[in-house]
Amino acid sequence: GCTVEDFCNHVHRTLVKDMKYALVWGRSARHYPQHCGLAHRLEDEDVVQIVKKKETEEGGRGRFKAHSNAPARIADREKKAPLKQ
């Protein structure tokens, strides 16, 4: 068997750097799922789920951006002019 690190390198070379932890189901796991690190030894027919670290860049991904231009509190929003009647 190989390790989780070998598995990550086989899938993509940058996956090891971005990995937070792995969830493993199968014969090598003591319980289902098992939280594992890079050194965990995998056995044949194990199922592995890689959980990546959150992105800390300014942009973020999609609508889940790390930083927003909106004020932190609703009370800090700019007041709009009242509607004319």
N, C-alpha and C positions, 0 to 999 in steps of 0.2 A: 504494500500500500504506500501511497504518497501522503504528504502533509497538505494541510489547507493552503499553505504558501505555494507549494508546487501546483496545486489545482488552480489558484488565482493566476499564476504566471502562465499557465496553459490557456486560460480563457483570454486574458489581456494583460499586457505588461505593466500597465499603470494601476491595475486593480489592487495590488498588494499595498501600494502607497495610500489609496483611498479607503481601504477596508477598516471598518470599525470592529466588527466581530462577525462570526459565522454561526449559523444555526445548522445543526447536523441531525439527521434522522438516519437510523440504520444500526448495523451491528457494532460499530465503533462508539456509539453513543450510550451513555449510562442511563439516560432518561430522554424522553422525546418532547420537544426538541432540546438539544444540548447546546448551550452557549460555548463557543470554542474560539481559540485564538489561532495564530498562524502555525503553531507547532503541533496542533492536534493531528494524529495519524488517522487517515481515512482507510476504510476497508472497501472491498468490492460491493457495488450496488448501494453505497451510502447516498443519501440525498443531501445536497448542500445548498443553503441560501446565504448569500453574501450580503451583509448590511454595510453600506458605505457611510462615511462621515458626512455630516452636513456641510454644504458649501458655505464658505465664509466670505466669498467675493461680494463686491458691491452689488452686482447685478442679480445674483440668485438665479432661480429657474422659474420660468412661467409666472404665474400669479403669486407664487410663494417667494417673494423677494425678501432678501435679508433686511434691507433698509427701505424706508418709505419717506417721501417728501411730506406726508401728512403730519400734522401736529400730534404729539403724544396723547393729549387729552382733548375731549370734545369742547371743553370750555375755552381752549386756546384757538379755536377756529375763528376765521374772520367773519364778522357779522355782515350779512347782506342787507342792502337797502330794503326798506319795507315796500310792499306792493302798492301801486297807486290805485285809489278807488274812485 
